[in-house]
Amino acid sequence: MMHNRADYRLYLVTDRNCLQQQTLEQAVEQAILGGVTLVQLREKAIASKEFYERALRIKAICHHYNVPLLINDRVDIALAVEADGVHIGQSDLPCGVVRQILGKDKIIGVSARTAQQAIQAQADGADYLGVGAMFATSTKQDAKTVSVETLNDIRQSVTLPIVAIGGINHTTLPALQQALQAAETSTDGVIDGVAVVSAILGQKDVKLASEQLKEMIKIK
């Protein structure tokens, strides 16, 4: 899978705490069938062996549907399961170091909350940025929100694809898109995708929730 052609439109971040009845594996498959274009496996409180085994199972599902799998934070797990890449935060290993470890063909995403962080990530070889939280979110208690103005500043500062994250659901997505439209200063759009957690995984019908969100996304 060539990372420079990754489709970031509907980006699923996993959180097992959101699940209703299904296993994570079942939910991820349903989400992909509903239109999810990329999956990030996030496991904050799990033993490495369990994370590794779960990552292998999720990778098998993702690759069956030709959807890239990224691992949150854990470069070692990404290497061990030969995932398509990683997503790292500002307190993780620096992007330049991760690039050296993973090589040029893997996807590396970096969380950025300021134009300065975005410029640094691009210089260090990131493939895309995760920007947020756009709205208050229950899945990340310490997440501070990022304004539409800041998001626009980041867009003006870098050429990397931008994925908006944080509290995005069926209600807030249209509000975000309207705000971006109103504030947009460039012709090619501000974001390349939205990252969603509970708005997909927390729903009774995961496939339907994915289909509805995918339909709402106004990204070329």
N, C-alpha and C positions, 0 to 999 in steps of 0.2 A: 504494500500500500504506500503510495507516494504521499508524503506528508504535506507537500505544498498544494495538494489538491483536496485536502481534507474539507469536509462539509461541516461547518460549525453551527448551522442554523438551529437545530434543536438538540442541545447538548445535555445529556442526563448525568447528574452527579448522584451516586448512590448513597443511601442512608437507610440501614436496615430498621432503624427505629420508626421510620415512617410507614412501614409495610402494614397492611391490614391482615390479609389471610395468607397470601402467597409467600413462597420462598423468594429470596432475592433473585435466584436464577430464573424462576418463572416470571417474575415482574420485569426483569431486564428484557427477556424475550418478548413479552407482550408490548413493552415500550418500543422496542425496535420495530415490531410489526405495525405499531401505530405511527411510526415515522421518525423516531429518534435517529439522529445521524452520527452521534459520537457518544461513547460511554466513558465516564471517569469512575473508577472504583475507589471509593473513599472508606477506609476503615481505621478509625482512630483508636479503638480500644480492643485490640485483638492480638493474639500471639502471632509471631512471624510465620510459623508453620501453617496455622489456620488461614492466615492472609494469603499465603502462597497457594494453598490448595483451592481456596475460593477464587483466586485470580485465574488459575488454570481453567476452572469450570466456566467462569464468566467469559474468558477469552475464547473458549470453544464456541460459545453461543454467539458472541460478537462476530467472530470470523466466519461462522456459518452464513451470516447475513452480510458479510463484507463491510462491517462497521468497525472502525478503529477502537481499540481499548487503551485508555490511559490509566496509569496508577497515580493516585494522589500521594505526594510527598516521598514515597518510598522507592528510591532509585534501585535499591537492591532487589526488591520484589519485581520491579519492571524488567530488570536484567534477567532474573531467575526464570520468569515465565515468557520472556521474549515478547513483552507487550509492545504496543505501537509507540509508546512514549510515556511521559510523566507530566503531572501538573505540580508546580512548586510555588510555595508562598515566599514572602520576604524573609522569613526566619529559617527557611530551609537552606540546603546547600546552594551556593551561588549558581546561576544559570550557566555561566562559562565553564564551571567545573563539571556540572551535569552534562553539558555538551561533550566535554572531553571523555567522560565515562561512557556515555551512550552512543557516541558517534553521530555522524552528520545526517543519517537517514531516519532518526527517531523524532517524533513530535515532542517539543518541549513548550509547555504553557507556563506562564508566570502571572501570578496575581499582582495587580498594580492598582494603587489608589491615587497616584499623582502622576503628572506628566513626567516628572523627573525619574520616577521608578520605571515608567514605560520606556523612556529613552534609553535608560540603562539596560533594560531587558532586551530591547532590540539590538543594542550594541553587543550584548553578550551572546546573541544567537538564538533568542527565543523565536518560536514559530507563531505564537499568538498570545494575546493577553486576556486574562480574566479580570474584569473590572466590576467592582461592587464593594459593599452591598448597595444595590439600587434602591431597595426597600428594606425595612426591618424584617428579619427572618428568624423563624423559630429553630432552624437547623444549625445556626451558628450564633450562639448567644453574644459573643464578643464582637460581632461584625459591626463596624461603623459604616454609616451610609455615605455614598458618594453622590454628589449633585450632578444634574444633567450638564451644568456648565463645566464641571471638572471632566466629565466624560467627553465633552466636546473638545476641551483642551488637550486631552490625551489623543483624541482622533487627529487633531491638527499637528501633533508632535511626532507621530510615528506612522509607518505604512503597514504595520502588522494587522492581521485580523483581530477584531475585538469581540469578545463574548461578554455580554452583560450578565451578572449573577446577583442573587440575593433577593429573596421574597418575590420572585417573578411567578405569577400564576395567571389564571384566566381573567382576573379582574385588573391586575396591575400591568399586564403586558400591553393592553391597548393604551393605558395611561402613559406608559413609558414611550411607546411609539409616537403618540401625539405630542408629547413634550419634546422628543427628539426632532420631529418634523418642524415644530414651531421654532426650535432653536438652531436648526441645522444651518451651517455656514458653508459646507462643502456639497458638491453635487453627487458624490458617490455613496452617500449614506454614512451613518456614524458607526453602527454595529453590524457584525457579520453573523451574529447568532445570540441566542439566549440560553443560559444554563438554568436548569430546573431540577428541584429535588422533590419536595412534598406535593407539588402541583401535579406530579405524575405518580410517584411511588405511594403517596398517601391516599390515592383515590381507589374506590372499589373496583372500577373498570379502568385499569392502567392503559390498555390499548386505546380506548375511547378518549381518555384524557390526553394522550399523546397526539391522537388524530386532531382533536379540537385545537390544541395549542399550535400544531404544525400549520393548520389552516389560518390561524390568526397572525402568523409571522409574516410581516411585510418586508422581506429581504430578498433582493434580486439574486 
